[in-house]
Amino acid sequence: RTPVLMENDDDESEIPDLYSEMVTIGSVARVMERNEDYAEAKQERGKLTPLETTFIKNEGRGQIKIGPNVISTRRGRAGGYRVDRDF
């Protein structure tokens, strides 16, 4: 799901107030990048990374599977597979 954009002055952030520092640092970094101050923005992004990790760890809903995708065909037979019969 993508968050709703904050376009008006009275719009409220979907991010809880507990993470206001993350929002502030991310906003400052975004403004610096728009002003082409890339070195300073990179420093701010460095501060932002651990905050984002904490946010995702605490607020993530676990909808994305982490790890390899194992696909089961459920086509096994007691006698094993035979190419001429099974495929």
C-alpha positions as CSV (number, residue, x, y, z in Angstrom):
1,R,0.0,0.0,0.0
2,T,1.2,3.5,-0.7
3,P,0.6,6.3,1.8
4,V,-1.6,9.2,1.0
5,L,0.3,12.3,0.0
6,M,0.3,15.3,2.4
7,E,-0.6,18.2,0.1
8,N,-2.5,20.6,2.2
9,D,-1.6,22.4,5.4
10,D,-4.2,20.5,7.5
11,D,-3.2,17.0,6.2
12,E,-1.9,14.7,8.9
13,S,0.9,12.2,8.6
14,E,0.1,8.5,8.7
15,I,3.4,8.0,10.6
16,P,2.9,7.9,14.4
17,D,4.3,10.9,16.3
18,L,6.8,8.6,18.0
19,Y,8.8,8.7,14.7
20,S,8.6,12.5,14.1
21,E,12.4,12.7,14.1
22,M,12.5,10.3,11.1
23,V,10.0,12.4,9.2
24,T,11.9,15.6,10.0
25,I,15.3,14.2,9.0
26,G,13.8,12.7,5.8
27,S,12.2,16.0,4.9
28,V,15.5,17.9,5.4
29,A,17.4,15.4,3.3
30,R,14.8,15.7,0.5
31,V,15.0,19.5,0.6
32,M,18.8,19.4,0.4
33,E,18.6,17.0,-2.6
34,R,16.3,19.4,-4.4
35,N,18.7,22.3,-3.7
36,E,21.5,20.0,-5.1
37,D,23.4,19.8,-1.8
38,Y,24.1,16.2,-2.3
39,A,27.0,15.8,0.2
40,E,24.9,17.2,3.1
41,A,21.9,15.2,2.0
42,K,24.0,12.0,2.1
43,Q,24.9,12.8,5.7
44,E,21.3,13.3,6.6
45,R,20.4,10.0,4.9
46,G,23.0,8.3,7.0
47,K,21.2,9.5,10.1
48,L,17.9,8.4,8.6
49,T,18.8,4.8,7.8
50,P,18.8,3.4,11.4
51,L,15.5,5.3,12.1
52,E,13.9,3.7,9.1
53,T,15.1,0.3,10.1
54,T,13.6,0.7,13.6
55,F,10.3,2.0,12.1
56,I,10.0,-1.0,9.7
57,K,10.9,-3.4,12.5
58,N,8.3,-2.0,14.9
59,E,5.5,-0.9,12.6
60,G,5.8,-3.5,9.8
61,R,2.9,-5.8,9.4
62,G,4.8,-8.8,8.1
63,Q,3.1,-8.9,4.8
64,I,6.3,-9.4,2.8
65,K,7.9,-12.8,2.9
66,I,11.5,-12.8,3.7
67,G,13.7,-15.6,2.5
68,P,13.6,-18.0,-0.5
69,N,10.4,-18.9,-2.2
70,V,10.0,-22.7,-2.2
71,I,7.5,-23.9,-4.7
72,S,5.9,-27.2,-4.0
73,T,4.5,-29.1,-6.9
74,R,2.7,-31.6,-4.7
75,R,3.2,-34.2,-7.5
76,G,5.2,-36.7,-5.6
77,R,4.4,-40.4,-5.8
78,A,5.3,-43.2,-3.4
79,G,7.4,-44.9,-6.0
80,G,9.2,-41.7,-7.0
81,Y,9.2,-39.9,-10.3
82,R,9.5,-41.6,-13.6
83,V,10.1,-39.4,-16.6
84,D,8.0,-41.5,-19.0
85,R,5.0,-41.6,-16.7
86,D,5.1,-38.4,-14.7
87,F,6.2,-35.7,-17.2
